Amino acid sequence: MTYHQELATKVALEALGATVGIRHRQLAHREKTYLRIKAGSGHTTWSFIIMPKIRENFPDAYLTSGGFWGDKLEVTVVLEK
């Protein structure tokens, strides 16, 4: 995983209107990177636009926490390469 891929993903999601934060955590056996995403869109936008955009650079990325409230989403995604 490179900083360039993380930044490209962040810029692409922000172009879609999302607010994105990147957090790095050093665990005992490896470093993990988390994307905190907030957007004014629902589950359909998440499934068909946002997650495919993330998986262009990180095919094994997965949703770890958060949820969808009406037309608002606040989720955390773990980036894995």
C-alpha positions in Angstrom: 0.0 0.0 0.0 1.4 3.3 -1.0 0.6 6.8 0.1 -0.1 7.6 -3.6 -2.9 5.0 -3.7 -4.4 6.3 -0.4 -4.3 9.9 -1.6 -5.8 9.0 -5.0 -8.7 7.1 -3.3 -9.3 10.0 -0.9 -9.4 12.6 -3.8 -11.7 10.4 -5.8 -14.2 10.0 -2.9 -14.0 13.7 -2.2 -14.9 14.4 -5.8 -18.0 12.4 -5.2 -19.0 14.7 -2.4 -17.8 12.7 0.6 -15.7 13.9 3.6 -12.8 11.5 4.0 -10.2 11.1 6.8 -7.2 8.8 6.8 -5.9 7.2 10.0 -2.9 5.0 10.3 -2.6 2.6 13.3 0.5 0.5 14.2 -0.6 -2.9 15.5 1.6 -5.5 17.0 2.2 -7.3 13.7 1.4 -4.8 11.0 0.2 -1.3 10.2 -3.5 -0.7 9.2 -5.0 2.2 7.4 -8.6 3.3 8.0 -10.7 5.6 5.9 -13.5 7.4 7.8 -16.1 8.4 5.3 -19.0 10.7 5.8 -21.4 11.5 3.0 -24.9 12.6 2.3 -25.9 9.5 0.4 -27.5 6.2 1.2 -26.7 2.5 1.0 -27.3 2.3 -2.8 -24.6 5.0 -3.5 -22.3 3.2 -1.1 -22.7 -0.2 -2.8 -22.6 0.9 -6.4 -20.3 4.0 -6.4 -18.2 4.5 -3.3 -17.1 1.0 -2.5 -16.2 0.1 -6.1 -14.1 3.3 -6.2 -12.2 2.2 -3.1 -11.7 -1.3 -4.5 -10.0 0.1 -7.6 -6.8 0.6 -5.5 -7.6 -1.7 -2.6 -9.4 -4.9 -3.8 -9.5 -6.4 -0.3 -10.9 -3.3 1.5 -13.8 -4.0 3.8 -16.4 -2.1 6.0 -15.5 -2.3 9.6 -17.9 0.0 11.4 -20.5 2.7 10.9 -23.9 2.7 9.4 -26.5 4.3 7.2 -29.2 6.6 8.5 -31.7 7.5 5.8 -29.7 9.4 3.2 -26.6 9.8 5.4 -23.7 7.5 5.8 -20.8 7.4 8.3 -18.5 4.4 7.9 -15.0 3.3 8.6 -13.3 1.1 5.9 -10.0 -0.8 6.4 -7.7 -0.6 3.4 -5.8 -3.8 2.6 -3.9 -4.5 -0.5 
